[in-house]
Amino acid sequence: MAGLKLYSMPSSGNSYKVRLLLALLGRDCTTIDVEDNSPELAQAKADGRLPFGKAPVLQLDDGRLLPESNAILSWLGRGTEYVPGDAFDHAQMLGWMFWEQNQHEGVIAVRGALSFYPSRKHLATPDRMQDLLDRGHALLQIMENRLRGRDWLVGDHASLADICLYGYTCTAGSRGGFDMARFPAINRWLAGIAALPDYVGLEG
């Protein structure tokens, strides 16, 4: 068996959340770094390792390629404590994962990327950054409201919903410049995830 192989962009929250779940599950996996604008990224694309042209992609033992971070989380999480057994909780978990990709990431991650990556800073116009800041605070408030009086987004244990939303929320302040002091419940939740056994941070 070839073993699992993850094509991962080290600075990306989407890649990080897969590395985080792998660590929490104690799963062995070879990681191939394909950082933004790197020769390794270009080579992975040329070799057909990135079906959608971006990381992360998980290569399975049999060579099949699985792109998209939340699809990878779903595959890795099946049968584990990170997927609720209750049907409604399971559906709620998926709802938060869909929301993360179609709402949260396109604002929180984008503002962080415009500030963090030198190649994108020319796109960080004042009007755009202010719009992303306002929209991001509104999105974070949705999470804050959900997490008041509860430890996790769904159920009484960390789920894939928490892992996927942690990926970019953990750098919302440091990269995106969002005012995280507004969100005590989110900060408590971030600390709870960082306290999970075998947790690894973005920098590994």
Backbone hydrogen bonds, N-H to C=O, Kabsch-Sander energy under -0.5 kcal/mol:
donor,donor_aa,acceptor,acceptor_aa,energy
2,A,61,D,-0.9
5,K,59,Q,-2.0
6,L,30,T,-3.3
7,Y,5,K,-0.6
7,Y,57,V,-3.0
8,S,6,L,-0.8
8,S,32,I,-2.4
12,S,9,M,-2.0
16,Y,12,S,-2.3
17,K,13,G,-2.3
18,V,14,N,-0.8
19,R,15,S,-2.1
20,L,16,Y,-3.0
21,L,17,K,-2.0
22,L,18,V,-2.4
23,A,19,R,-2.1
24,L,20,L,-2.6
25,L,21,L,-2.2
26,G,22,L,-0.8
26,G,23,A,-0.8
27,R,22,L,-2.3
30,T,4,L,-2.4
32,I,6,L,-3.4
33,D,31,T,-0.6
34,V,8,S,-2.7
38,S,35,E,-2.0
42,A,38,S,-1.9
43,Q,39,P,-2.5
44,A,40,E,-2.3
45,K,41,L,-2.1
46,A,42,A,-2.3
47,D,43,Q,-2.3
48,G,45,K,-1.4
49,R,44,A,-2.7
50,L,44,A,-0.6
53,G,50,L,-2.2
57,V,7,Y,-1.5
58,L,66,L,-2.8
59,Q,5,K,-3.8
59,Q,57,V,-0.6
60,L,58,L,-0.6
60,L,64,R,-3.0
63,G,60,L,-2.3
66,L,58,L,-2.8
68,E,56,P,-1.0
72,I,68,E,-2.2
73,L,69,S,-2.5
74,S,70,N,-2.0
75,W,71,A,-2.1
76,L,72,I,-2.8
77,G,73,L,-2.7
78,R,74,S,-0.9
80,T,77,G,-2.3
83,V,80,T,-1.5
90,H,86,D,-2.6
91,A,87,A,-2.2
92,Q,88,F,-2.6
93,M,89,D,-2.5
94,L,90,H,-2.1
95,G,91,A,-2.2
96,W,92,Q,-2.2
97,M,93,M,-1.9
98,F,94,L,-2.7
99,W,95,G,-2.4
100,E,96,W,-2.2
101,Q,97,M,-1.4
102,N,98,F,-2.6
103,Q,99,W,-2.0
104,H,99,W,-1.7
105,E,100,E,-3.2
107,V,104,H,-1.5
108,I,104,H,-2.6
109,A,104,H,-0.6
109,A,105,E,-0.7
110,V,105,E,-1.2
111,R,107,V,-2.5
112,G,108,I,-1.7
113,A,109,A,-2.6
114,L,110,V,-2.4
115,S,111,R,-1.3
116,F,112,G,-2.3
117,Y,113,A,-2.3
120,R,117,Y,-2.0
121,K,117,Y,-0.7
121,K,118,P,-0.9
123,L,120,R,-1.9
124,A,121,K,-1.4
125,T,123,L,-1.9
129,M,125,T,-2.7
130,Q,126,P,-2.2
131,D,127,D,-2.2
132,L,128,R,-2.5
133,L,129,M,-2.1
134,D,130,Q,-2.5
135,R,131,D,-2.6
136,G,132,L,-2.6
137,H,133,L,-2.3
138,A,134,D,-1.6
139,L,135,R,-2.1
140,L,136,G,-2.9
141,Q,137,H,-1.7
142,I,138,A,-1.2
143,M,139,L,-1.5
144,E,140,L,-2.7
145,N,141,Q,-2.7
146,R,142,I,-1.8
147,L,143,M,-2.3
148,R,144,E,-1.0
150,R,147,L,-1.9
157,H,154,V,-0.7
160,L,82,Y,-2.1
162,D,159,S,-0.6
163,I,159,S,-1.9
164,C,160,L,-2.8
165,L,161,A,-1.9
166,Y,162,D,-1.9
167,G,163,I,-1.1
169,T,165,L,-1.6
170,C,166,Y,-2.2
171,T,168,Y,-0.8
172,A,169,T,-1.4
175,R,171,T,-2.6
176,G,171,T,-1.5
177,G,173,G,-1.1
178,F,172,A,-2.2
180,M,178,F,-1.5
182,R,179,D,-1.4
183,F,180,M,-1.7
187,N,183,F,-2.2
188,R,184,P,-2.1
189,W,185,A,-2.2
190,L,186,I,-3.0
191,A,187,N,-2.0
192,G,188,R,-1.9
193,I,189,W,-2.1
194,A,190,L,-2.2
195,A,191,A,-1.0
196,L,193,I,-1.7
199,Y,196,L,-1.7
204,G,201,G,-2.1
